[in-house]
Structures are given as C-alpha cells and as structure tokens.
Amino acid sequence: MTIRKNQAALTADEKRRLVAALIELKRSGRYDAFVTTHNAFILGDTDNGERTGHRSPSFLPWHRRFLLEFERALQSVDPTVALPYWDWTTDRTPRASLWAPDFLGGTGRSRDGQVMDGPFAASTGNWPINVRIDGRTFLRRALGIAVRQLPTRAEVDSVLAMPTYDMAPWNSASDGFRNHLEGWRGVNLHNRVHVWVGGQMGTGVSPNDPVFWMHHAYIDKLWAEWQRRHPGSTYLPAAGTPNVVDLDETMKPWNDTTPAALLDHTPHYTFDTAG
C-alpha cells in the first residue's frame, strides 16, 4: 500500500529516489504529457460551459485521478516512490526544507525568475520546459512575491467546517466546501498557493514545477479530512446537471471513472497522518 508522507518527513534517500524518478519521467517524455493534459483542461474549463478539472465540482476527483496516474508513472520507474504532500500551513516560507538544493531548489532570480539551484535548475540539463506559454525554457519561481502569505491552518479549518460539498451554479461563483478549497471564493486556499509559488505554477502549465504534485497531494488530503468531518455529506451534484460532472458520470479524459468511484482514496493509498 502506498503511503503518502509529509515532504518534511522524507529521508534523504526518499528525496533522492523521488527526484530521480521525476527526472527519468521527464527524460522519457512521459512527464510532459501530464503538463499538456493539465493545460488543456485549464484552457477548456469555463464557468459558463463544460468544466471538468477546474471551476467545477469534479475539481477534487479529477485531480485525485490525475495524481494517481502520475504516482503510478513514478512507481513504474521506482516502485518505492510515493507522492509526498506539502503542508503549506506549516512549511510556509522560502526557507522551508522543500526549497533546499537537495530537493526542489529555491526561488528564481529576480530578473527572470529562473531557478538557479537544485536538480531542476536549467543548468543541470535535467528539466527543460517543453510545454510552455512563452519562449522561456527554464523552470521559474517567485516565492512569496505576487502574494505574500500562504494560507494558515485557521483558514483551512474554516473551510473544512463547511458542511456542503458544492452547490449551484457549480462554478467559480459557487458557495460550499469545494469552491472555497479551490480558492475562487473566501479565504482562497488552492489558488493562492499556486500564485505564491509563481513562475509556471501561476499558469495552466503548472505541473512543470514538481511542487505542483505535492501541493495537490495536500489538497487531496484536505478533501479526505473534510469527508471524515462530514460523514453525512457527499459529492454534489447527484444527477442531471448540464456542463458539470455528476456523481455517477464519467470524467474526461479517461472516460472510465466517476466521482463516485474516487470518493474513497484508501484502496489506492493512505496518508501518514489522518489530520
């Protein structure tokens, strides 16, 4: 059984193995396919049209499946690797250990955002940015520049307290847990973290930054925490809702799984802590 650990608890060997698996997926071209998929859904998901990966109830099950596919790809390289999660309520500064040269590297230089240290710096040759929105072929970050503060645990708890999963109009204007977690309403959790990291993380090609996976693994963990707090609440909408994925409808691009099939993560992985 895969156990997803807090990235701060990884051993030096676990970090090394994860980095090596990421670089091998990149070298083979398999990594960039995930970036392409994510960007296509960012561009295609709209408030007033079909929406699947973002701005919609299926934001959470869609990304759960997306992470599962990616974790399986990593494990095809090294079966010992699991996706760690980044608890940004605790590791909330550019000096946190995940930004160290032995793991993800740090923020970008001021003139162009280029990450200069760590295994994903352009100088290593390991990490060309091939799926991109401009001509820059290097990983970029601007930690804490566009938005200064990452979400706090109190802000997270305020969202976890919301009893209703989602509600009409089922988009970025919705009230309820999903949209407040995604960040279009209220204290802004998920979206704010993307903007705090900056660089590619602030765009549709955000998976170019390996921290994307750790951020979303934490969002996934928060969904699991919400489910434990509200056992009587479930995914909504149930049926008959235009432009969004109902509980038992299949999700693109896989077309072989539904939100209902992804409500329970435990057949696939567990977390090192429950809350």
Phi, psi and omega in degrees: 000129177290132175244119177272121186256156169299130182302332180292343181262000180293142173283167177301322180292320178296320176298314182299316181294319178297312180300316181297320179292320176300314183293324178292319176298321179296313182300322184282347184092351182290327181298314185296335177296324177292320178298316180299315180299312182299315182296323179298321180284323174303316182288328185271337183281117181231152182299329186250009178225198180298136180213134187229308186272338188213158177059030189203162180304327184279006174312314185283309177294328178297313180289331174299314178294319179301314178293322177300316179299318181290318179298321177295324177296316176301317184288341173289338175273314181216106185298345181276351187275139170229157176288124171276165175245151178253108175277094184283357172282340181253309180265085198239017177230162176295352178266000179297155190296335181294338180268011181285160181297339180274002183227265184264349190076170189258205181289170180272162177290156192293326189285331182216004178079002184294127175288126190253348182228168179086174187289349182254006176294148182302327184296340180283337186078000183280339199221060174291137178271103185264324178262104192217167182254358177207190186278354185282126187256016182241152176295134181236145172213158173213070189300122174072019182267302183290326173223135193273330188240131170286159179300150178264166177295325178298320177294319176300313181298326179295327178281319178298338180284346183289126189277343185255130183298308182199169181200166178304144009272018173060040180214205183284356176262357184292152167268179178103172188300308187304312185288327176290325175290316179297323169113009178280342179233157168071220188288345174067092181264283186304309184298321183297323180294319176303315183289325178299318179291319179072192183061220180297334180296342177270014184228177177292341178265032183303330178295351172303331177268121182303341178293340176311314186291324180287323175298310183289332174296327177286320174302318178297320178295321178296324175299316178297322177296317179299318180299321179292325180286334186231067184297340178272356180256149180216182180300137173226148010274160184277317186193154169073026184254118183292145171074353177234168184269115176284171187308319186249017175270149178282154182252134170287155000273001188277320178061022180227010179213156183239163171306320181303323182286347184246010181291330182252115180277344192294337173294343187251321183195162170235172176253157181292334174225153183279331184215000000 
